[in-house]
Amino acid sequence: MAAEGAIAPVVDAAIVLVALLNLFCGYRAVRGPTVPDRVVALDAIATNIVAIAVLFAIKTGRGLFVTVSLVLAIIAFLSTVAVAKFVTEGDIIVTQE
């Protein structure tokens, strides 16, 4: 069931708002003064993309986009953990010799 009635304009406005917030996060990712600022901005971009996918699922009524958003959220979480570990320790995979 697609978004109908009064919900459709609200979902459209939310998609536009989240896309605008994504642009602001993109600016912070490019111009961030420190590496942690860039990591947080990239994590926020990933979260915004998940939000856009869920809003699009509400708009179109297709559950496939919810599954896509869950996969994107898992990938974003893993990449954020990997980048945070790289920033703090300088290495992601530790080999034992």
Number of C-alpha atoms within 10 A of each C-alpha: 10 13 18 13 8 8 13 15 13 14 18 14 12 16 21 13 14 18 17 13 15 21 13 13 23 17 13 18 22 12 11 16 10 10 13 15 16 19 20 17 21 21 20 18 22 22 19 21 20 21 19 22 21 22 22 21 21 20 20 15 15 14 13 11 19 19 14 14 21 14 13 17 19 11 13 20 14 12 16 17 15 14 17 17 14 13 14 10 9 10 12 14 9 6 6 4 3
